[in-house]
Amino acid sequence: MSPDLTRTLLARGVRSEYPAGTTIYRSGDAPRTLLVVSGLLRVFMSSPDGREVTVRYARAHDVLGIAVLVGGPADVGVQTLAPSTLYRIDGAHLAARARGDGEVAWALAEELNRRLYENLQQTAVHAFGSVRQRVAMHVLDLASAQQGPGGPLVARVSQQELAEAVGSVREVVARVLRDLRSAGLVTTVPTGVHVIDPTGLHDQTWNPGAG
């Protein structure tokens, strides 16, 4: 979109800061449209028995809530995994502009297309990703599901349990964790794996060259 149009859309927004471990959106809340200025968030769904599955990660420059402008509220929650800065956009104003302005409508279509391709890639990582990619994703998923408000990001899992979850063996997983420790992304603690750099660990899940 043009700079003038972007400024018009952002003029009605509100900037907010959130600490790590904050659930900023729950199933049933009124829809919101958010621009991620900085940080890392996860979008997740919950089962009736309390289990959670991550359906998307959002980081700087991503937008949350575009789909609900078209399809209505989604049965998801949103949680910050790192200190995050968000800019809330007036969704009703954005939707109204999209109905009458092809430039805005096309920008929203492009954003939805990016989300589709990210979901396809995440599915491919789960099915075909390297051990390093699958370990990074599983540790991040576990840690975020177990994180309390403002608490540390720790995946409470043994190396053997992690190996079984990603379809590998403990020796290979131990080598991957050693590499992730050397990169400053995680540390191992008695209770499991402590995520030091959640954004950096998320990068590992998208690196096609990860071994």
C-alpha positions as CSV (number, residue, x, y, z in Angstrom):
1,M,0.0,0.0,0.0
2,S,1.1,3.6,-0.5
3,P,2.7,5.5,2.4
4,D,-0.3,7.9,2.6
5,L,-2.8,5.0,2.8
6,T,-0.7,3.2,5.3
7,R,-0.5,6.3,7.5
8,T,-4.3,6.7,7.3
9,L,-4.9,3.1,8.4
10,L,-2.4,3.3,11.3
11,A,-3.6,6.6,12.5
12,R,-6.4,4.9,14.5
13,G,-4.1,2.3,16.1
14,V,-2.8,1.8,19.6
15,R,0.7,0.5,20.5
16,S,1.0,-1.8,23.5
17,E,3.8,-3.7,25.2
18,Y,3.4,-7.2,26.6
19,P,5.8,-9.4,28.7
20,A,6.7,-12.9,27.7
21,G,4.1,-15.5,28.7
22,T,1.1,-13.2,28.3
23,T,-2.1,-14.6,26.7
24,I,-3.3,-11.6,24.8
25,Y,-6.3,-13.3,23.1
26,R,-8.6,-16.2,24.1
27,S,-11.2,-18.1,22.2
28,G,-14.4,-16.1,22.3
29,D,-12.8,-12.7,22.6
30,A,-13.8,-9.9,20.2
31,P,-11.7,-10.1,17.0
32,R,-8.6,-7.9,16.9
33,T,-6.2,-7.0,14.1
34,L,-2.6,-6.6,15.3
35,L,0.7,-5.7,13.7
36,V,3.7,-7.3,15.4
37,V,6.3,-4.6,15.9
38,S,8.7,-6.8,17.7
39,G,8.7,-10.1,19.6
40,L,7.4,-13.6,19.0
41,L,3.9,-14.9,19.5
42,R,2.1,-18.2,18.9
43,V,-1.4,-18.9,17.8
44,F,-2.8,-22.1,19.3
45,M,-6.0,-24.1,19.6
46,S,-7.1,-26.0,22.7
47,S,-9.0,-29.3,23.0
48,P,-11.8,-29.8,25.5
49,D,-9.4,-31.7,27.8
50,G,-6.9,-28.8,27.8
51,R,-4.3,-30.0,25.3
52,E,-2.9,-27.4,23.0
53,V,-1.6,-27.4,19.4
54,T,0.3,-24.5,17.8
55,V,-1.1,-23.4,14.5
56,R,1.1,-20.5,13.8
57,Y,4.0,-18.4,15.0
58,A,4.0,-14.6,14.4
59,R,7.1,-12.4,14.6
60,A,8.1,-8.8,13.7
61,H,6.2,-7.4,10.6
62,D,3.6,-10.2,10.7
63,V,-0.1,-9.3,11.1
64,L,-2.6,-11.2,13.2
65,G,-6.4,-11.1,12.7
66,I,-6.7,-10.5,8.9
67,A,-8.6,-13.8,8.4
68,V,-11.2,-12.8,11.1
69,L,-12.1,-9.6,9.1
70,V,-13.5,-12.0,6.4
71,G,-14.5,-15.1,8.3
72,G,-15.4,-13.9,11.7
73,P,-14.0,-15.0,15.1
74,A,-11.6,-17.9,15.2
75,D,-11.4,-20.5,18.0
76,V,-7.8,-19.8,18.9
77,G,-5.6,-18.2,21.6
78,V,-2.6,-16.0,21.2
79,Q,0.4,-16.0,23.6
80,T,3.6,-14.0,23.7
81,L,6.8,-16.1,23.9
82,A,9.1,-13.2,24.2
83,P,8.6,-9.5,25.3
84,S,6.5,-8.2,22.4
85,T,5.3,-4.8,21.0
86,L,2.0,-4.9,19.2
87,Y,0.2,-2.2,17.2
88,R,-3.6,-2.7,17.3
89,I,-5.2,-1.6,14.0
90,D,-8.9,-0.6,13.7
91,G,-10.2,-3.7,12.1
92,A,-13.6,-2.3,11.3
93,H,-12.0,0.7,9.5
94,L,-9.6,-1.6,7.6
95,A,-12.4,-3.9,6.5
96,A,-14.5,-0.9,5.3
97,R,-11.6,0.5,3.3
98,A,-11.0,-2.9,1.8
99,R,-14.6,-3.1,0.5
100,G,-14.2,0.2,-1.4
101,D,-10.5,0.3,-2.3
102,G,-8.9,-2.4,-4.5
103,E,-5.4,-1.5,-3.3
104,V,-6.3,-2.3,0.3
105,A,-8.3,-5.4,-0.7
106,W,-5.3,-6.7,-2.7
107,A,-2.9,-6.1,0.3
108,L,-5.2,-8.2,2.5
109,A,-5.3,-10.9,-0.1
110,E,-1.5,-11.0,-0.3
111,E,-1.4,-11.3,3.5
112,L,-3.8,-14.2,3.5
113,N,-1.7,-15.8,0.8
114,R,1.4,-15.5,3.0
115,R,-0.4,-17.2,5.9
116,L,-1.5,-20.1,3.6
117,Y,2.0,-20.7,2.4
118,E,3.4,-20.5,5.9
119,N,0.9,-23.1,7.1
120,L,1.8,-25.4,4.2
121,Q,5.5,-25.0,5.0
122,Q,4.9,-25.8,8.7
123,T,3.0,-28.9,7.7
124,A,5.9,-29.9,5.5
125,V,8.4,-29.4,8.4
126,H,6.3,-31.7,10.6
127,A,6.2,-34.4,7.9
128,F,9.6,-34.1,6.2
129,G,11.8,-31.7,8.2
130,S,15.3,-32.6,9.4
131,V,15.8,-33.8,12.9
132,R,17.1,-30.3,13.8
133,Q,14.0,-28.6,12.5
134,R,11.6,-31.0,14.2
135,V,13.5,-30.8,17.5
136,A,13.4,-27.0,17.4
137,M,9.7,-26.9,16.6
138,H,8.8,-29.5,19.3
139,V,10.9,-27.8,22.0
140,L,9.3,-24.4,21.2
141,D,5.8,-25.9,21.1
142,L,6.2,-27.7,24.4
143,A,7.8,-24.8,26.1
144,S,5.2,-22.3,25.0
145,A,2.3,-24.7,26.0
146,Q,3.9,-25.0,29.5
147,Q,4.8,-21.4,30.0
148,G,3.2,-19.5,32.8
149,P,2.5,-15.7,32.8
150,G,5.9,-14.0,32.9
151,G,7.6,-17.3,33.5
152,P,10.6,-18.9,31.8
153,L,10.2,-20.7,28.5
154,V,11.1,-24.3,29.5
155,A,10.2,-27.5,27.7
156,R,9.8,-30.1,30.4
157,V,10.9,-33.2,28.4
158,S,13.7,-35.7,28.6
159,Q,16.0,-36.4,25.6
160,Q,14.4,-39.8,25.2
161,E,10.9,-38.3,25.1
162,L,12.0,-35.7,22.7
163,A,13.6,-38.4,20.4
164,E,10.4,-40.4,20.4
165,A,8.3,-37.3,19.6
166,V,10.4,-36.4,16.6
167,G,10.9,-39.9,15.3
168,S,14.7,-40.1,16.0
169,V,17.0,-41.6,18.6
170,R,18.4,-40.1,21.8
171,E,22.0,-39.8,20.5
172,V,21.0,-37.8,17.5
173,V,18.7,-35.5,19.6
174,A,21.5,-35.0,22.1
175,R,23.8,-33.9,19.3
176,V,21.2,-31.4,18.0
177,L,20.6,-30.0,21.5
178,R,24.4,-29.6,21.9
179,D,24.5,-27.6,18.6
180,L,21.6,-25.4,19.8
181,R,23.3,-24.8,23.1
182,S,26.5,-23.8,21.3
183,A,24.5,-21.3,19.2
184,G,23.1,-19.7,22.4
185,L,19.5,-20.7,21.6
186,V,18.8,-23.1,24.5
187,T,20.3,-24.4,27.7
188,T,19.6,-27.8,29.3
189,V,18.3,-27.8,32.9
190,P,17.3,-30.6,35.2
191,T,13.6,-30.2,34.2
192,G,14.2,-30.1,30.5
193,V,15.2,-27.6,27.9
194,H,15.3,-23.8,28.6
195,V,14.7,-21.7,25.5
196,I,17.0,-18.6,25.7
197,D,16.3,-17.1,22.3
198,P,12.8,-18.1,21.1
199,T,13.0,-16.1,17.9
200,G,16.4,-17.7,17.0
201,L,15.0,-21.2,17.8
202,H,12.1,-20.5,15.6
203,D,14.5,-19.6,12.8
204,Q,15.8,-23.2,13.0
205,T,12.4,-24.6,12.0
206,W,12.4,-22.6,8.7
207,N,16.0,-23.2,7.6
208,P,15.9,-25.7,4.7
209,G,19.6,-26.4,5.3
210,A,19.2,-27.4,8.9
211,G,20.8,-30.7,9.5
